[in-house]
Amino acid sequence: MSDVLPIIEGSLGAGPPDWASWLLRCPLSIIHREQATIRAILQRHGFAAGVDYLDALLAYSNATRLPDGGFPPTVVMPVHMAAGAMREAARAAEAE
């Protein structure tokens, strides 16, 4: 039996498309709590685009918000760019 949480365990046996989908849907609370485990899994499988997305998402969710409550574009845009790059890497891996 694994020490990894079931919500993370479900993504372990899959390939990049499933990892990308899981990362895009995973609650931020899980991302924050299990970031070291998630990072280790992505690195072990060589999914650098997933690690980049994780980094961008953590920077976004930890950013100081603007006076209006919004997030600075300097943390919002990297999340969108990393998500797109991650999706593309997942599609490319699936085509191999």
DSSP file (Angstrom, degrees, kcal/mol; ACC not computed):
  #  RESIDUE AA STRUCTURE BP1 BP2  ACC     N-H-->O    O-->H-N    N-H-->O    O-->H-N    TCO  KAPPA ALPHA  PHI   PSI    X-CA   Y-CA   Z-CA
    1    1 A M              0   0    0      0, 0.0     2,-0.2     0, 0.0     0, 0.0   0.000 360.0 360.0 360.0 141.5    0.0    0.0    0.0
    2    2 A S        -     0   0    0      2,-0.1     7,-0.0     1,-0.1     0, 0.0  -0.521 360.0-141.2 -89.0 153.0    1.2    3.5   -0.9
    3    3 A D  S    S+     0   0    0     -2,-0.2     2,-0.2     2,-0.1    -1,-0.1   0.443  73.2 106.8 -87.2  -1.4    1.6    6.4    1.5
    4    4 A V  S    S-     0   0    0      1,-0.1    -2,-0.1     2,-0.1     5,-0.0  -0.559  81.9-102.3 -80.9 141.8    0.4    8.7   -1.3
    5    5 A L    >>  -     0   0    0     -2,-0.2     4,-3.4     1,-0.1     3,-0.9  -0.258  27.2-118.1 -60.8 147.9   -3.2   10.1   -0.9
    6    6 A P  H 3> S+     0   0    0      0, 0.0     4,-1.9     0, 0.0    -1,-0.1   0.849 114.1  58.8 -56.6 -35.5   -5.9    8.5   -3.1
    7    7 A I  H 34 S+     0   0    0      1,-0.2     4,-0.1     2,-0.2    -2,-0.0   0.824 116.3  34.8 -66.5 -27.9   -6.5   11.7   -4.9
    8    8 A I  H X> S+     0   0    0     -3,-0.9     3,-1.9     2,-0.1     4,-0.5   0.835 110.5  63.2 -88.0 -39.3   -2.9   11.7   -6.0
    9    9 A E  H >X S+     0   0    0     -4,-3.4     3,-1.4     1,-0.3     4,-0.6   0.839  93.2  64.7 -53.8 -36.9   -2.6    8.0   -6.3
   10   10 A G  H 3< S+     0   0    0     -4,-1.9    -1,-0.3     1,-0.3     3,-0.1   0.729 102.5  48.1 -62.6 -22.5   -5.2    8.0   -9.1
   11   11 A S  H X4 S+     0   0    0     -3,-1.9     3,-0.7    -4,-0.1    -1,-0.3   0.543  91.5  82.1 -94.1  -7.3   -2.9   10.0  -11.4
   12   12 A L  H << S+     0   0    0     -3,-1.4    -2,-0.1    -4,-0.5    -1,-0.1   0.857  89.7  47.0 -70.7 -36.3    0.2    7.9  -10.9
   13   13 A G  T 3< S+     0   0    0     -4,-0.6    -1,-0.2    -3,-0.1    -2,-0.1   0.496 101.1  82.6 -86.0  -1.3   -0.5    5.1  -13.3
   14   14 A A  S <  S-     0   0    0     -3,-0.7    -3,-0.0     1,-0.1     0, 0.0  -0.316  74.6-114.0 -97.5 178.1   -1.5    7.4  -16.2
   15   15 A G    >>  -     0   0    0     -2,-0.1     4,-2.1    75,-0.0     3,-0.8  -0.370  48.7 -71.2-103.3-174.3    0.5    9.3  -18.7
   16   16 A P  H 3> S+     0   0    0      0, 0.0     4,-2.9     0, 0.0     5,-0.3   0.812 126.0  56.9 -51.7 -40.4    1.0   13.1  -19.4
   17   17 A P  H 3> S+     0   0    0      0, 0.0     4,-2.2     0, 0.0     5,-0.1   0.918 112.2  42.8 -60.0 -39.2   -2.5   13.8  -20.7
   18   18 A D  H <> S+     0   0    0     -3,-0.8     4,-2.6     2,-0.2     5,-0.2   0.879 113.4  51.4 -73.0 -37.5   -4.0   12.4  -17.5
   19   19 A W  H  X S+     0   0    0     -4,-2.1     4,-2.6     2,-0.2     5,-0.2   0.929 112.0  47.5 -63.1 -44.0   -1.5   14.2  -15.3
   20   20 A A  H  X S+     0   0    0     -4,-2.9     4,-2.2     2,-0.2    -2,-0.2   0.935 112.8  48.1 -62.8 -46.6   -2.2   17.5  -17.0
   21   21 A S  H  X S+     0   0    0     -4,-2.2     4,-1.3    -5,-0.3    -1,-0.2   0.915 112.5  49.5 -59.6 -43.8   -6.0   17.0  -16.7
   22   22 A W  H  X S+     0   0    0     -4,-2.6     4,-2.1     1,-0.2     3,-0.4   0.924 110.0  50.2 -63.0 -45.2   -5.6   16.1  -13.0
   23   23 A L  H  < S+     0   0    0     -4,-2.6    -1,-0.2     1,-0.2    -2,-0.2   0.880 109.5  51.6 -61.8 -37.8   -3.4   19.2  -12.3
   24   24 A L  H  < S+     0   0    0     -4,-2.2    -1,-0.2     1,-0.2    -2,-0.2   0.772 119.0  36.2 -70.3 -25.1   -5.9   21.5  -14.0
   25   25 A R  H  < S+     0   0    0     -4,-1.3    -2,-0.2    -3,-0.4    -1,-0.2   0.633  88.3 112.7-101.0 -17.3   -8.8   20.1  -11.9
   26   26 A C  S  < S-     0   0    0     -4,-2.1     5,-0.0    -5,-0.2    -4,-0.0  -0.309  75.2-107.8 -64.0 134.4   -7.1   19.5   -8.6
   27   27 A P    >>  -     0   0    0      0, 0.0     4,-2.1     0, 0.0     3,-0.7  -0.319  22.6-124.5 -59.6 142.3   -8.3   21.7   -5.7
   28   28 A L  H 3> S+     0   0    0      1,-0.2     4,-2.9     2,-0.2     5,-0.2   0.829 110.1  62.1 -58.5 -32.6   -5.7   24.3   -4.7
   29   29 A S  H 3> S+     0   0    0      1,-0.2     4,-2.3     2,-0.2    -1,-0.2   0.893 106.5  44.7 -62.4 -37.7   -5.8   23.1   -1.1
   30   30 A I  H <> S+     0   0    0     -3,-0.7     4,-2.8     2,-0.2    -2,-0.2   0.909 111.4  53.6 -70.0 -42.8   -4.5   19.7   -2.3
   31   31 A I  H  < S+     0   0    0     -4,-2.1     4,-0.3     1,-0.2    -2,-0.2   0.933 114.0  42.4 -56.0 -47.6   -1.9   21.4   -4.5
   32   32 A H  H >< S+     0   0    0     -4,-2.9     3,-0.9     1,-0.2     4,-0.2   0.943 117.6  44.6 -66.3 -48.2   -0.6   23.4   -1.5
   33   33 A R  H 3< S+     0   0    0     -4,-2.3     3,-0.2    -5,-0.2    -2,-0.2   0.871 125.8  30.4 -66.2 -37.7   -0.7   20.5    1.0
   34   34 A E  T 3X S+     0   0    0     -4,-2.8     4,-2.9    -5,-0.2     5,-0.3   0.077  78.8 122.5-111.5  22.3    0.9   17.9   -1.3
   35   35 A Q  H <> S+     0   0    0     -3,-0.9     4,-2.7    -4,-0.3     5,-0.2   0.855  75.2  51.2 -58.3 -37.7    3.1   20.1   -3.5
   36   36 A A  H  > S+     0   0    0     -4,-0.2     4,-2.3    -3,-0.2    -1,-0.2   0.918 113.8  44.5 -66.0 -42.1    6.3   18.2   -2.6
   37   37 A T  H  > S+     0   0    0      2,-0.2     4,-2.3    -3,-0.2    -2,-0.2   0.925 114.9  48.2 -66.4 -45.2    4.7   14.9   -3.4
   38   38 A I  H  X S+     0   0    0     -4,-2.9     4,-2.6     1,-0.2     5,-0.2   0.929 112.4  49.3 -61.3 -45.8    3.2   16.2   -6.6
   39   39 A R  H  X S+     0   0    0     -4,-2.7     4,-2.8    -5,-0.3     5,-0.2   0.922 110.2  50.7 -59.6 -45.4    6.5   17.7   -7.7
   40   40 A A  H  X S+     0   0    0     -4,-2.3     4,-2.6     1,-0.2    -1,-0.2   0.902 111.1  48.5 -61.1 -41.5    8.4   14.5   -6.9
   41   41 A I  H  X S+     0   0    0     -4,-2.3     4,-1.8     2,-0.2    -2,-0.2   0.938 113.2  46.6 -64.3 -47.2    5.9   12.5   -9.0
   42   42 A L  H  <>S+     0   0    0     -4,-2.6     5,-2.8     1,-0.2     4,-0.3   0.907 115.0  46.8 -63.3 -41.9    6.1   14.9  -12.0
   43   43 A Q  H ><5S+     0   0    0     -4,-2.8     3,-1.2     3,-0.2    -1,-0.2   0.908 109.1  54.2 -66.5 -41.7    9.9   15.0  -11.8
   44   44 A R  H 3<5S+     0   0    0     -4,-2.6    -1,-0.2     1,-0.3    -2,-0.2   0.861 112.6  44.1 -60.5 -35.2   10.2   11.2  -11.5
   45   45 A H  T 3<5S-     0   0    0     -4,-1.8    -1,-0.3    -5,-0.2    -2,-0.2   0.430 114.1-118.3 -90.2   0.7    8.1   10.8  -14.7
   46   46 A G  T < 5 +     0   0    0     -3,-1.2     2,-1.3    -4,-0.3    -3,-0.2   0.783  61.8 148.5  71.2  27.5   10.0   13.6  -16.5
   47   47 A F    >>< +     0   0    0     -5,-2.8     4,-1.4     1,-0.2     3,-0.8  -0.586  10.8 165.2 -96.2  73.7    6.9   15.8  -16.9
   48   48 A A  H 3> S+     0   0    0     -2,-1.3     4,-2.5     1,-0.3    -1,-0.2   0.824  71.6  59.9 -59.9 -35.3    8.7   19.2  -16.8
   49   49 A A  H 3> S+     0   0    0      1,-0.2     4,-2.0     2,-0.2    -1,-0.3   0.851 104.0  51.5 -63.9 -33.1    5.7   21.1  -18.2
   50   50 A G  H <> S+     0   0    0     -3,-0.8     4,-2.6     2,-0.2    -1,-0.2   0.880 108.7  50.4 -68.7 -38.5    3.7   19.9  -15.2
   51   51 A V  H  X S+     0   0    0     -4,-1.4     4,-2.6     2,-0.2    -2,-0.2   0.911 109.8  50.8 -64.9 -42.2    6.4   21.1  -12.8
   52   52 A D  H  X S+     0   0    0     -4,-2.5     4,-2.4     2,-0.2    -2,-0.2   0.907 111.2  48.1 -61.7 -41.5    6.4   24.5  -14.5
   53   53 A Y  H  X S+     0   0    0     -4,-2.0     4,-2.8    29,-0.2     5,-0.2   0.925 110.3  51.8 -64.4 -44.1    2.6   24.7  -14.2
   54   54 A L  H  X S+     0   0    0     -4,-2.6     4,-2.5     1,-0.2    -2,-0.2   0.929 110.7  48.5 -57.4 -46.7    2.8   23.7  -10.5
   55   55 A D  H  X S+     0   0    0     -4,-2.6     4,-2.3     1,-0.2    -1,-0.2   0.918 113.0  47.0 -60.4 -45.1    5.3   26.5   -9.9
   56   56 A A  H  X S+     0   0    0     -4,-2.4     4,-2.3     1,-0.2    23,-0.2   0.904 112.5  49.8 -64.7 -41.4    3.2   29.1  -11.7
   57   57 A L  H  X S+     0   0    0     -4,-2.8     4,-2.7     2,-0.2    -2,-0.2   0.893 111.0  48.8 -65.7 -40.5    0.1   28.0   -9.8
   58   58 A L  H  X S+     0   0    0     -4,-2.5     4,-1.3    -5,-0.2    -1,-0.2   0.902 111.0  50.2 -66.9 -39.9    1.8   28.2   -6.5
   59   59 A A  H  < S+     0   0    0     -4,-2.3     4,-0.5    -5,-0.2    -2,-0.2   0.916 113.2  47.5 -62.0 -42.7    3.2   31.6   -7.2
   60   60 A Y  H >< S+     0   0    0     -4,-2.3     3,-1.2     1,-0.2    -2,-0.2   0.944 112.4  46.7 -62.1 -50.2   -0.3   32.8   -8.3
   61   61 A S  H 3< S+     0   0    0     -4,-2.7    -1,-0.2     1,-0.3    -2,-0.2   0.671 116.1  45.7 -73.7 -14.9   -2.1   31.4   -5.2
   62   62 A N  T 3< S+     0   0    0     -4,-1.3    -1,-0.3    -5,-0.2    -2,-0.2   0.404  88.7 117.1-102.4   0.6    0.5   32.8   -2.8
   63   63 A A  S <  S-     0   0    0     -3,-1.2     2,-0.4    -4,-0.5    -3,-0.0  -0.343  73.2-109.9 -71.8 148.1    0.6   36.3   -4.5
   64   64 A T        -     0   0    0      1,-0.1    -1,-0.1    -2,-0.1     2,-0.1  -0.633  41.3-126.1 -72.1 130.5   -0.4   39.4   -2.6
   65   65 A R        -     0   0    0     -2,-0.4     6,-0.2     6,-0.1     5,-0.1  -0.367  20.3-104.0 -81.0 160.8   -3.6   40.6   -4.2
   66   66 A L    >   -     0   0    0      4,-3.1     3,-2.6     1,-0.1    -1,-0.1  -0.275  41.0 -95.4 -74.6 165.2   -4.2   44.1   -5.6
   67   67 A P  T 3  S+     0   0    0      0, 0.0    -1,-0.1     0, 0.0    -2,-0.1   0.795 127.1  55.0 -54.7 -28.6   -6.3   46.6   -3.6
   68   68 A D  T 3  S-     0   0    0      2,-0.1     3,-0.1     1,-0.0    -2,-0.0   0.448 122.1-106.8 -84.6   1.4   -9.4   45.6   -5.7
   69   69 A G  S <  S+     0   0    0     -3,-2.6    -4,-0.0     1,-0.3    -1,-0.0   0.322  81.7 122.0  92.3  -7.8   -8.9   41.9   -4.6
   70   70 A G        -     0   0    0     -5,-0.1    -4,-3.1     1,-0.1    -1,-0.3  -0.219  64.5-106.8 -80.3 174.8   -7.6   40.8   -8.0
   71   71 A F        -     0   0    0     -6,-0.2    -6,-0.1    -3,-0.1    -1,-0.1  -0.800  36.2-101.8-103.1 145.9   -4.4   39.2   -8.8
   72   72 A P    >>  -     0   0    0      0, 0.0     3,-2.0     0, 0.0     4,-1.6  -0.363  25.7-124.4 -63.8 143.2   -1.5   40.9  -10.6
   73   73 A P  H 3> S+     0   0    0      0, 0.0     4,-2.2     0, 0.0    -2,-0.0   0.784 107.4  71.9 -57.9 -25.8   -1.1   40.1  -14.2
   74   74 A T  H 34 S+     0   0    0      1,-0.2   -14,-0.0     2,-0.2    -3,-0.0   0.671 109.4  31.1 -67.5 -15.1    2.5   39.1  -13.5
   75   75 A V  H <> S+     0   0    0     -3,-2.0     4,-0.7     2,-0.1    -1,-0.2   0.602 118.2  54.8-111.2 -20.2    1.2   36.0  -11.7
   76   76 A V  H  X S+     0   0    0     -4,-1.6     4,-1.7     2,-0.2     3,-0.5   0.937 105.2  50.4 -77.5 -48.4   -2.0   35.4  -13.7
   77   77 A M  H  X S+     0   0    0     -4,-2.2     4,-2.8     1,-0.2     5,-0.2   0.891 104.9  55.9 -61.6 -42.1   -0.4   35.2  -17.2
   78   78 A P  H  > S+     0   0    0      0, 0.0     4,-2.7     0, 0.0    -1,-0.2   0.858 105.7  53.5 -60.2 -31.8    2.3   32.7  -16.2
   79   79 A V  H  X S+     0   0    0     -4,-0.7     4,-2.4    -3,-0.5    -2,-0.2   0.945 111.7  44.1 -65.1 -46.8   -0.4   30.3  -15.0
   80   80 A H  H  X S+     0   0    0     -4,-1.7     4,-2.2     2,-0.2    -1,-0.2   0.904 115.7  47.8 -64.9 -40.9   -2.3   30.5  -18.3
   81   81 A M  H  X S+     0   0    0     -4,-2.8     4,-2.4     2,-0.2    -2,-0.2   0.916 113.5  47.0 -66.6 -42.7    1.0   30.2  -20.3
   82   82 A A  H  X S+     0   0    0     -4,-2.7     4,-2.4    -5,-0.2   -29,-0.2   0.873 110.4  53.3 -67.3 -36.4    2.2   27.2  -18.3
   83   83 A A  H  X S+     0   0    0     -4,-2.4     4,-2.5    -5,-0.2    -2,-0.2   0.925 110.6  46.9 -63.6 -43.5   -1.2   25.5  -18.6
   84   84 A G  H  X S+     0   0    0     -4,-2.2     4,-2.3     2,-0.2    -2,-0.2   0.916 113.2  48.2 -63.7 -43.1   -1.1   25.9  -22.4
   85   85 A A  H  X S+     0   0    0     -4,-2.4     4,-2.4     1,-0.2    -1,-0.2   0.874 111.5  51.1 -64.7 -36.3    2.5   24.6  -22.5
   86   86 A M  H  X S+     0   0    0     -4,-2.4     4,-2.3   -37,-0.2    -2,-0.2   0.915 109.5  49.2 -67.7 -43.1    1.5   21.7  -20.3
   87   87 A R  H  X S+     0   0    0     -4,-2.5     4,-2.4     1,-0.2    -2,-0.2   0.916 112.3  48.9 -61.0 -42.4   -1.5   20.8  -22.5
   88   88 A E  H  X S+     0   0    0     -4,-2.3     4,-2.5     1,-0.2    -2,-0.2   0.907 110.6  49.8 -65.2 -42.1    0.7   20.9  -25.5
   89   89 A A  H  X S+     0   0    0     -4,-2.4     4,-2.3     1,-0.2    -1,-0.2   0.883 110.8  50.7 -63.4 -37.7    3.4   18.7  -23.9
   90   90 A A  H  X S+     0   0    0     -4,-2.3     4,-2.0     2,-0.2    -2,-0.2   0.909 111.0  47.8 -66.2 -42.1    0.7   16.2  -22.9
   91   91 A R  H  X S+     0   0    0     -4,-2.4     4,-1.7     2,-0.2    -2,-0.2   0.911 112.1  49.9 -64.2 -41.8   -0.7   16.1  -26.5
   92   92 A A  H  X S+     0   0    0     -4,-2.5     4,-0.7     1,-0.2    -2,-0.2   0.903 111.0  49.0 -64.2 -41.1    2.9   15.6  -27.9
   93   93 A A  H >< S+     0   0    0     -4,-2.3     3,-0.6     1,-0.2    -1,-0.2   0.865 109.4  52.7 -66.3 -35.6    3.6   12.8  -25.4
   94   94 A E  H 3< S+     0   0    0     -4,-2.0    -1,-0.2     1,-0.2    -2,-0.2   0.839 105.1  55.5 -68.3 -32.3    0.3   11.1  -26.3
   95   95 A A  H 3<        0   0    0     -4,-1.7    -1,-0.2     1,-0.2    -2,-0.2   0.653 360.0 360.0 -75.7 -15.2    1.2   11.3  -30.0
   96   96 A E    <<        0   0    0     -4,-0.7    -1,-0.2    -3,-0.6    -2,-0.1   0.487 360.0 360.0 -70.1 360.0    4.5    9.4  -29.5
